[in-house]
Amino acid sequence: MTLEQLRIFIAVAERQHVTQAASALNLTQSATSAAIAALEARYGVKLFDRIGRGIVLTQTGRDFLVEARSVVARARDAVQVLHDLAGLTRGSLALAASQTVANYWLPPRLQAFQKAHPGIDIRVSIANTEQVAQAVDVGAADLGFVEGTVTNPHLATRRIDGDELVVVVGMSHPWVQHRRITAKQLTATGWVLREPGSGTRAMFEAALKKLGVRPQALRVELELPSNEAVRAAVEAGDCATAISDLVVAHSLAAGLLHRVQLDLPRRAFYLLRHKQRHAGNAETALLAAFGV
């Protein structure tokens, strides 16, 4: 059974006339009759009674007409959905992002995109870099945004402008009296850091190695799973942390934290997408709006 057969059946049923239905559908009378005959033969039913030179629906035909109209209506709806998706009046995107990106980089960009495309439903999940990469790999997320490098061979990565990694301490810390510290001083204090697997932790450890400091030499007193928890712990205590400047901007402005000058690299963020998955219109529009 095809949609074309259903449309022909509906046209004939509504007019109870093969020639008129054929004319309305721009088909020949023989093609119209053949479509009805094929339906009847395929399912062993009578859809029309031939009475004299006219036709009328059988009870089977009347029952089937209800279902045929429903199916054709649903097909029209499906076509409209495709038009809407192409025109970005509806659609959905699943994003996964690591914490710094999700809490500080994404929100203003998503808000601007949603204002331009209110029909696009966007769902955002927050995890660490490794978990985001896994979500994109298995198809749980269309796109990933992370602050750590990813080496998954299934994923394409694109470098985008990110943030700056900074070392900050609470206002009771001795380093408040220092504008700059040396690499050797890093092992002389306690640290509050993100958990292993986070992009922030990985970037800081890579920077330490370039400074000639073994990450294992740090005195890590707390490992916490969120930037906000790290920031709060450092504000309240006498430890140091390495964290995104986006996370601590308000605390620095309010005088709750002190930034210690240390040569740390500016950090890129990375866009992740699966190499073998098609980029839909909503995804393409989102990336264009983000300028990536």
Secondary structure by P-SEA (a helix, b strand, c coil): ccaaaaaaaaaaaacccaaaaaaaacccaaaaaaaaaaaaaaaccccccccccbbbbcaaaaaaaaaaaaaaaaaaaaaaaaaaaaacccbbbbbbbcccccccccaaaaaaaaaacccbbbbbbbbcaaaaaaaaaaccccbbbbccccccccbbbbbcbbbbbbbbbcccccccccccccccccccbbbbbcccccaaaaaaaaaaaaacccccccccccccccaaaaaaaaaaccbbbbbbccccaaaaaaccbbbbbccccbbbbbbbbbccccccaaaaaaaaaacc
